[in-house]
Amino acid sequence: MIETSQTANLPTKHGNFKVKAYKDGCQEHLAIMSLDFFELEAPLFRIHSECLTGDALGSLKCDCNNQLHQALEIIAKEGGLVVYHRQEGRNIGLLNKINAYNLQDEGLNTIEANLKLGFKEDERNYEAVLFILKDLGVKKVKMITNNPNKIDFLEGSGIEIVERIPAITPTNSHNEHYLKTKKECMGHYLL
């Protein structure tokens, strides 16, 4: 049973939003909505998977921080929703994510590191995201993503994706290998 909070205002450096929290067992997810969200037939939409090292600390090893802030800026201007999906490190948790970083420092890519730790390449489950979309009455979206698995999940769940908007952000010398792995091994759209 997923618990929900009331909706509250959240002014940010990107603009003003409404937020609503969802508790699913030990994980708490957040819906971040533009003020006009409920007026939109097909809102812009991003599932942003939690990345403490990127989102809070500004890690250059990934593109998470840039993608989150890019989505918030677009949604503040054009209207929509970001679901902050609390499944750290593709749902292996922070401790194992740091262990995976260690293996990456030794030369493994992100997928090889997860597999060596005994996980699948991606352990995420999007059922809470579907619950949030249904709770908010979303039936159609313009999805901001590079991840084909997220597209497949939504389409398989009856949410219509009327447009896919790439989440392309600048690369750096620390995340080039990570992004190459996402494109070549996970099928991410990076163009």
Residue pairs with C-beta under 8 A, 6 or more apart in sequence:
2 22
2 23
2 24
2 128
2 131
3 22
3 23
4 20
4 21
4 22
4 23
4 135
5 20
5 21
5 22
6 20
7 18
7 19
7 20
7 33
8 18
8 19
8 20
9 16
9 17
9 18
9 19
10 16
10 17
10 18
10 19
10 32
11 17
12 72
12 76
14 69
14 72
14 73
14 76
15 34
15 72
15 73
15 76
15 77
16 35
16 76
17 32
17 33
17 34
17 35
17 72
17 75
17 76
18 32
18 33
18 34
18 35
18 37
19 30
19 31
19 32
19 33
20 30
20 31
20 33
20 136
21 28
21 29
21 30
21 31
22 28
22 29
22 30
22 31
22 128
22 131
22 132
22 135
24 127
24 128
24 131
27 86
27 87
27 128
28 86
29 83
29 84
29 85
29 86
29 128
29 129
29 132
30 83
30 84
30 86
31 81
31 82
31 83
31 84
31 132
31 136
32 72
32 75
32 81
32 82
32 83
32 84
33 80
33 81
33 136
34 40
34 43
34 75
34 76
34 78
34 79
34 80
34 81
36 79
37 43
37 79
37 80
37 81
37 136
38 136
38 137
39 79
40 79
40 80
41 140
42 140
42 141
42 142
42 160
42 162
42 163
43 75
43 79
43 80
43 81
43 138
43 141
43 142
44 71
44 74
44 75
44 78
44 79
44 80
44 81
44 141
44 142
44 144
44 165
45 80
45 81
45 82
45 83
45 138
45 141
45 142
45 143
45 144
46 67
46 71
46 75
46 80
46 81
46 82
46 83
46 143
46 144
46 145
46 167
47 83
47 85
47 126
47 129
47 145
47 150
48 64
48 67
48 68
48 71
48 82
48 83
48 84
48 85
49 64
49 85
49 87
49 88
49 90
49 124
50 84
50 85
50 86
50 87
50 88
51 59
51 62
51 64
51 65
51 68
51 88
51 89
52 88
52 94
53 59
53 61
53 62
53 64
53 97
53 101
54 61
54 62
54 63
54 64
54 65
54 68
55 64
55 65
55 68
58 65
59 65
59 174
60 172
60 174
60 175
61 101
61 104
61 174
61 175
61 178
62 175
62 178
63 167
63 169
63 171
63 175
63 178
63 179
66 169
66 170
67 167
67 169
68 82
70 144
70 167
70 169
71 82
71 144
71 167
72 82
74 80
74 144
74 165
75 81
75 82
80 141
80 142
80 144
81 136
81 138
81 141
83 129
83 132
83 133
85 124
85 126
85 128
85 129
87 123
87 124
87 125
88 94
88 97
89 96
89 97
89 100
90 114
90 119
90 121
90 122
90 123
90 124
91 122
91 123
91 124
91 125
92 100
92 114
92 117
92 119
92 123
96 117
96 119
99 113
99 117
100 110
100 113
100 114
100 117
101 113
103 112
103 113
103 116
103 117
104 110
104 113
108 116
109 177
109 178
109 181
109 185
110 178
110 181
110 182
111 121
111 181
111 185
111 186
114 120
114 121
114 122
114 123
115 121
121 185
121 186
122 149
122 186
124 149
126 150
126 153
126 154
126 157
129 153
130 153
130 154
130 157
130 159
133 141
133 154
133 159
138 159
139 158
139 159
139 160
140 159
140 160
140 161
140 162
141 154
141 159
141 160
141 161
141 162
142 161
142 162
142 163
142 164
142 165
143 150
143 151
143 154
143 161
143 163
143 164
143 165
144 165
144 166
144 167
145 151
145 164
145 165
145 167
146 166
146 167
146 168
146 182
146 188
146 189
146 190
147 186
147 188
148 187
148 188
148 189
149 186
151 161
151 164
154 161
155 161
164 189
166 189
166 190
166 191
168 190
168 191
171 179
179 188
179 190
182 188
182 190
183 189
183 190
